Every structure is written in C-alpha cells, then in structure tokens.
Amino acid sequence: MWTADEIALLCYEHYGIRLPKKGKPEPNHEWTLLAAVVKIQSPADQDCDTPDKPAKVTKEVVSMGTGTKCIGQSKMRKSGDILNDSHAEVIARRSFQRYLLHQLQLAATLKEDSIFVPGTQKGLWKLRRDLIFVFFSSHTPCGDASIIPMLEFEDQPCCPVIRDWASSSSVEASSNLEAPGNERKCEDLDSPVTKKMRLEPVTAAREVTNGAAHHQSFGKQESGPISPGINSCNLTVEGLAAVTRIAPDSAKVIDVYRTGAKCVPGEAGDSGKPGAAFHQVGLLRVKPGRGDRTRSMSCSDKMARWNVLGCQGALLMHFLEEPIYLSAVVIGKCPYSQEAMQRALTGRCQNVSALPKGFGVQELKILQSDLLFEQSRCAVQAKRADSPGRLVPCGAAISWSAVPEQPLDVTANGFPQGTTKKTIGSLQARSQISKVELFRSFQKLLSRIARDKWPDSLRVQKLDTYQDYKEAASSYQEAWSTLRKQAFGSWIRNPPDYHQFK
C-alpha cells in the first residue's frame, strides 16, 4: 500500500516546497537532520486491496521538524518557554502534538471533519480506524539505535569516498572514529575506518533535490563480493563485545559506529575499549552537551517510550480513549542496522506487562529507504569536495504543523530565531511548540468545550498548573510508572518545579 521510498520522497518534497529558506542549512557549509509524521488514510472499500491490485492510500505530511541541538541543563527554565531538545525527531513529535490539539478542537467544536471520532466514554475521542501514522527520520535516532557494528568489507551506505584501504589496520580504525560531542555526525570521511569500508557497487544512491529524485554514483571498490545478508549488524546484545566475531563470507566486525549520547547515571557505562566493545548496547542515554551536560534523553530512548505510551503525551490523554501510536518508522539512507533499530525501539520494552487498558508495547514496522536527504551531513560532505571552511551542523531548528495559524516555527538555542536577551520571557520569545505554548493551546481547547462535556479526569478536582494537569492524566501516569519500573528505571526526569507554570 505504501513503500519506504514513497514516505521518504514525500517528506523530502514537503521539506523542499513547503518549508522556506529560513532555518535551513547554509549551502555547502551546514547540514541538518529531518523528521516528520505522515498520515496515511486507507480507502473506504478495503475489499479492493488485493495482491494483484493493491489499494491506493492517501499520504499527507502532518508535522515536520529539523534540528541537531539541545541545550545544557544550566540553560533550562522553570517557565516552560524554552525548547530543551531540538533534535529533529523531538521537534517533529512536538509539532505532531500541535496538530493533534488542532484536530481535537475541530472534533469538539464539530466545525469540520477531524481525524477523531467520539469514543465510548463521555468527553473522550478516538482515532478514525481508516488512519495510521508513519514516522520518518532522515537518520537513525541518536543513542542505542545508532550503535551499529561495522564490517570489514561492508557496503558503506553513506559517504562516496574511493581510496586504498589495505594499509590501515583495525587498531588504527578504532582510534579515528567520531569523537563524542553534541553533533550527530556521520563517520569521518578521511578516517581509516571509512577507507576500509567497501562502497556500494554498481548501484547508485538516490538523492532528492528540490523534490526531484536523481542518482548520484558512489563508485565501485575493487574487492570481493558481499553477501546481501550482511547489513551492518550481526551481533546480539550479549555478543557485541566480541571483536573477533566473524560474519557470513568472513566479513569481520572491526568496530561500531559511535553515538555521542552518554549513559545515564545508574546504568552500566560504556567500556571505552577499542573496537566493537567500545559501547554497551541496550542502555538509556542522554544527549551530550559541550561542557554543560544535558538532561535530554536520546532519541532512541524517547521513541521507545512513545511506542508504549503513545505520541500524544499526558495532556492530550485527558481527551483520548486510547493513545496515538505510530504504526511504522522509516529511516532515510544512512548507516543502518535493522537489528539495532528493533533492539532500541521495541526490544528493550518487549517484556513490559500489566499496562493500563489501551496501552501496550506496539509491534512497530521498521523500514529503511534508499533515498538520501540532500542536506544530511553525508550528502553535503560529498558535494562540497574541497570547499574551504568546516562543515558544521545548522544551529536552527524548524517546526511545521498542519494547522491554520502560524504553522511554521523557527528556533535557535530553544527560542524563536532572532530572540534577544531583552525579549526572553516575553510572549514573542516563545516557540509554538514549547511546553508553555502547548499548555496554552490545551487550555484554549478546554475553554471551547462546555464544562459538563469535559472528561471525568478534568472535572473531579481543581487543576491549576501544567504539572497538575499532567499528573491528573491517571492512566497515562500509571502506564509511565509501569514502564519505568519494568524497563526504564534510570530515566532522567526533570524536577517538578520545572512544571509549575500556569
């Protein structure tokens, strides 16, 4: 009914056409990451879906985010008016929450068609059965999903470099990997590890520019053929440390792609040993900061949480009969491992049980596209050749939501782009997807619904602060508590005084 390439192409076209130049990377100098949520509507007549003639579905991007940064804990604010985490996946999810709020408002006021229909309980809504949501990211999520074994002669899915690798040893390779930092990077193009990687033979990597797909040849390396079954990951959680493990066709695991995300306090740490034993897999991690440690969990961890609790968050759960889950995740062309993705997003929570009604660990479909994001680090690096200056991550983040009022939001350092020290704290210095603004949108929704039609969770007690409303979503809080006890006990949570704003 739909393919990974169709989802990727739709998102790349949306990025090129619907998002303005503001907030996008400076050509040949900056790169960024892209994420989005795509709504897929099945045809009303499901009987027309046959193997010979698959049913056509309607696909629409409903939220989009770009970004690579997050702020250090010293810059966090108790007023809820700063974005702590501006990685693309998080921006896309917060933009999606904004879309859901708008759709709930349409449903509650009966003004237009909405993605929601009335639930069985008073004041509650549920998603229409002909709709699903697919999450797209141009790169594997930071953290556990990005810890991917490297094979000595594996297909290199990213960087078009053709060089003689024969003189480089595995020991040299392990010392030239990505240094930890707050930038999500592809492997160093000049490192011995990259030189050892066999490039894609014959076939070309497809790249999308301004919404049009074209081919970019990645060349051919003179080396033996590779089994199609070898794809970056042949190790289990227990076996990752075995540097000498031999993959099919004698392709040796020489190292792992590194993640800059740090293990949270309370978790077993990384060994830091050379080669494939460098990282411990399956652990909770926080995004790194430059000197100032962050309190933002890795995107792998957050996406695993969404797969149990839903993408809607605690506030919106007041109005929903069941969580809003993603049905699939599609990753763009980049270093990738199906095993690592499944481990990170679903495997760590697969034994969680006794969740409240409506909640559950989802069977998430995980796919990869062959289409490369034109403003990814690898694509820009390949194009710029010997251009002067360093290639750096774009400092801005773009949020886009399928809403009628102010759909676009461009931020830097957690505030709307152009915010000065003097204006911080004012209404114009708030992102549309900041906690305080999403809370304001939630309160606006409440004000448009007659009090006697409110759900029970909002009528049984007097609620005042953001924290009050979050805590009052009892089923969500119970599910979150169960998930922490059974799988994510070391999850870093912000103190309650960061949620006391009104």
N, C-alpha and C positions, 0 to 999 in steps of 0.2 A: 504493500500500500504506500510505503514511502521508503526511501533509502537514506543512508548516512550522508552521501554526497548531495542529495536534494536538500537536506536540512542545512548542511554547511553552505551551499551555494545561496540558499535563501537568506541566510544570516549575513553572508559577505555582501550580497546585493543590497540588503537593507542598510548595512553599515555605509556602503558607498553612496547610496542615493538619499536616504532619509536623515543621516547624521551630517551636520555641517562641518566645515573645516575646523571650527573652534574646538579645541580639546584633543584634536588628532595629532599624531606624531609629526615632528618636523621631518620632511623627506630626507632620506639618506643620513640622518643624524640620530633619530629616535625610533623606538619600537614600542609596541604595546600588546596587550592581550585582549581578546574579545570573548564575551559570553552572552547568551541570550536564552529566552524561553520562547518556544514555538507552540502555538495552539494548533492542534490537529483535530479537524471535525470529520467524522465518518459520514458516509451517505446515509440518508434515512432508510433506504432499502438495502439492508445488509445482504439480501439474497443475491444481489448482483455481483458479489465478491466471490469469484471462482478462480482456480489456478490458471485457467486459460485466459481469463479476462479479469484481472484484479480491479477492485473498485477504486475509483479516484477519490482522494481525500482533499479537503481544503486545508492549506497550511498558512499560518499567519504568525509573524513575529509580534509578540505582545509586550516583551520587555527586552532591553539590551543594556549591557554595561561594558566599559573598557576600564583598564587600570592595572597597576602593578605595585602600588604602595600601600602602606598602612602606618599609622602614627605610633610613636612610642608612648609608654604608659604615663610619662610625665606631662604629655600634652592632652591627655583625656580630660573631659569636662563633665561636671555633675549636672549641667543644664541640658544635656542631651542634644546639643546643637552642632556637634562635630561628628564626622564620619571616622570612626576608629579604623575601619578596614575598607580599603578601596581597591582590593583585588577584583578583577573583572567578574568572577563568579558571584561574589558577595554583592557587588553593585547590581548585577542582573537580577539577583533574587530580591533585593530590596525594591527594585523597580517593579518587579512582578507583584510584590505585596501592594504597591501603589495601584497597580492595575486591578488587583482583586478587590481592593477597597472601593474603587470606582464601580466595578461590576456589582458589588453588593448594594451600593447606593442605587443603581439602576433597578435592581430586583426589588429592593424595599420600597421604592417610590413608584414602582410599576410604570415608569415613564417609557422605557424602551426594552427591547429584548436584552436579556442578560445571559451570562454563562451559568447562572444559578437558577434553580427551581425550588419551590417550597419543600422543606423536609417534613418529617412526620411529627416533629415536636414543635411546640409554639415558639415562634421567633427564629427558628433555625432554617438554614438553607443548605442545599447540597448541589454538587456539580452535575450538570446535564450529562447523561450517560453516553451521548454521542461525542464527547470531548475528552481528549487526553492532552497532556503537556510533555514536551520533549525539551530537555536542557542541552544546550550546545556550548562547548568551550573550545577555543582555538588551540589550547594546550592542555596537557594533563594537569589536574589540580596539584598545587604545591603540597608538600607533606608526603604521606605514605604512598600515594598513587604514583609519585614521581621517582620512587626508589626502584629503578629498573636495571636488571643485570645487563652488562654489555658482553657480547660475544666477540671472540677474536676476529671472526670473519663475517659479522652480521651485516645485513642490509642497513645502511645508515639512512634513516628516513628524513634527514633534515638538511644538512649543510653540504653544498656541492663543491667539495674540495677533492682534487685528484693529486695524490702525492705518493712518493715511495715510502712505505711504512716499515719495510723489512728490517731496518736498523734499530727500531725502537723496541725496547723490552717492556714487559708487563709492569715491572717495578717503576720504570720511568713514567709509564702511562698513569699509574695511580697517583703520582705526585703532581700531575698537571691538570687535575680536574677542577671544576668550578669551586672557587673559594666561597665559604659561607658569606652571605650578605643579604640585604633586603631586596635584591633584584632577582627576579626569576629568570634565569639565563639558560640558553641552550649551551651545549658544550663549546669550549674554546676552539675556534676554527684552526688555530695554529698548534694545538696541543698534540703530543704524540698519540694520545688516545684517539683523537679524530683521525690522525693519519693512519691508524690501524684499522679503522672502520671501513669495511667494503661498501662502496657506493652502489646505488640502485642500478642494476644492469638493464640496458636496452630501453626499458620503460621510462617514461618521463614523469616527473612530479607535476601535477596540475596546479596552477596558481590562479587565483581570481583577482583581477584588477578592474576596478570600477564596474563590478557586477558582471564581467565577462570572463569566462574560463579560457585560459590558454595554456600551452605546455612550455615547461622550462626543462631543458635536458640537464640531467645531473651527471651525464657521462658514464663511463664504464671503467671499472678497475680490473686489472689483469690478475685474477685469482680464480680459484676453483669454484664450481657451482655450489649454491647453498640450498639446503632442503627448505621447501616452503614452510615446513612445520616449525622452523626456528624463528621465533619472533620475540627477541629481547628478553624473554623470561622463561626459564625452565626450572626455577627453584621454588621450593616451598618456604614457608616461614622458618621452619627448622633448618632447612638446608642452605639458606642464603649465604651463610658464613663459609661454606666450603669452596674456597677459591679454585681448587683443582677439579671441581666437578666438570665432567665432560658432557657437552650437549650432543645431540644427534650429528652425525657426519664429523665428529671430532671437533666441533666448534667450541672452544674453551671459553668459560666465563672468566674474563680477565678483570672486571671491575663492575661498579654500579654507577649509574647516573646519580649525582648527589642532589639532595634537597637542602636548601639553606634553613629550612624550618627546624627549630630546636626542640628536643624532647622536653615535655613539661616536667616540673618538679614532681617527684613521686613516681615517675616512670623510670624503668631501667634505661640508662643512657646508651648512646652510640659508643662503639668500641674505639672508633677512630683509627683502626688498623688499616694498613694498606690493602688495596684491592677490594674484592667483593664483600669482605667482612666489615667494611667501614661503618655501615648503618645497621641498626637493629630494625627490623620491619614490624609493622602492626601497631606501632606506638602512637599515642597522642602527641602532637607537636604544636608549637606556637610559631607564628611568623617572626622572622628575625628583624631587628632594627639596627640602625647604625649607632652603636653605643648605648642607646636608650631602648631597653627591651620592651617588646610589645606584650599586650595581653590578648592578642587576636589569635584564635586557634587556626590551624592550617585549613586550607580549602578542602582537602581530603576529609578532615575530621568534620567540618561543617556539613559537607554533602552527605556523609554517612549519617549524621544526625537528622538531616532533612528526610532521609529515606525511612526513618522510623517515626518522626514527629510531624512530617509534612513541611511544606514551604511557607505556610501561611503565618506561622508564629503564634504566640499566645493570644494577642489581642483579637485577631480575626477568628480565633477558635470559638469565641463567645457566640458568633453568628453561624457557625458551621456544624452540621451534624456529623461530619467526618472530615479528616484532614485532606488537604490538597497535595497529592503526591505526584512526583514525576514518574512517567511511565518508562522513559528511556533517557540515556545520556549519550551524546555524540561528541567525540573528540576530533579535532582537526588533525592535519598532517603534522606530526611531531614525534619525538622519541616516545614509544608507547609499549605497554605490556598489558595484555588482556588479564593475565593473572594478577598483576599488581593492582589494576583498576578494580577487579572484583574483590580482592582482599581488602582494599582500602574502603570501598563504598558500601559493600554488603557483608563481606566475610566476617568482619570484626563484630558484627551485631547479630549474626545468624542464629545464635542461641538465646537471644533475649526473649523472654516469655512473660506471661501474666500482665500484658499491657491492657489498659482500659479499652472498652468497646470502641471499635472504629480504628484503633491504632494497630499497627503491625509492621514487621520488617518486610519491605516490599521486594518482590522479585524484579529487580531493575534490569532492563535491557541495556547493555553497554556495547557501543559500536564505535568504530573509527572511520573517518572519511579520508579519502586520498587527496583532498583539496587543502592547499596551504594558504594560510591567512597572509595577505600581501604585506601587512605591517607587523608581522611577527618578527622576533629578533633574527631568526634564521633567514627569513626571506629578505629582510633589509640588509643583513650582512652579506648575503650572496650578491645583491645588486650593487652595493656601494664599492666593491672591489678595493681600490687603493684610495678612496676618498679620504681627505685629511680629517683629523679630529676623531674623538672616541664615539662609539655607538652607545647611547645611553637610553634607559627606559623613559618614556614620556611621563612627565610629572603630573599631568592632568588625568582625571577620570571622567568619563561621560556616562550619564544615566539617561535612558529613554524609556518611556512608558506609553502604552496605547491608551492615553487619557486625553480628554479635550483641552484641558487647561494646563499650560506650561509642561508639555510632555518631555522637554529636554532640560537637563541639569548638568552643568559642567563644573567640576570642583578641582581644587588643588589643596593639598595639605588638610583635607577634611572640610574645607569651607568653599562656598561658591568662588569660582575663579575671579580674581580681582578684589577679593575681600582684604581690607587693610586692618591693622591693629586697632584703629579707632572705631571701626564699624563692627568688630567682633562683639557679639551679644545682642545685636540689633536683629530685627526681623529679616532684613535683606541679606544678612550674613548666615542664613540657614539653608542648607541643602533641602530640596523637596523630599529626599529620602532619609533625612536624619531622623533619629528616634523621636525628637520633639515634634517634627512636622508630620510624621506618620501618625503620631498620637493625636495631633490636632485634626487630621483627616478622619481618624476614628471617632473623635468626639463630634465632628461635623455630621458624620453618618448617624450617630446616636440622636442628634438634635432633630433629624428629619424623620425620625420614627416615633410614633406615639408611644408614650411610656408603657401603656398597657399591652403593647405588642413587643416589648423588649423580651429577650430570652431570660429565663429564670436566673441564670448566673449573674445578670446585671441588676436584678431587682431585689435580691434577697438581702443586700447590705449596701451601706453607703460607701461609695468608692470615690477617691479623690485624686491620688497621684498615679503616674504611669505604673509604678510598682504595684499599687493596689489593684489596678485593672489586670495586670499580668498575673498576679497571684490568684485572682478570682476565677481565672480560667482553669477550674479544678481538674478536668480530665486531661488537659494538656500538661499541667504541672505534675500530675500523677504519672503520666507517661514519661516525662522527662526525668523524674526521680527514679523510676524503674530502670531507664536506660543508663543512668549514671551508676546505679548500684550494680548492674549486671555487666556493663561493658566499658563505660567511660568514667570511672571513679576519680580520675585525676584531672578531669576537665576544669580549666580555669574559668571561674565565674567572677564577674565584677561585683564589688561590694554593693549592698542595697542602696547606699547613699548616692550612687550614680544613677538611680532610677526614681528619685523622689520629686522630680519636676512635675509640673501640672500643665 
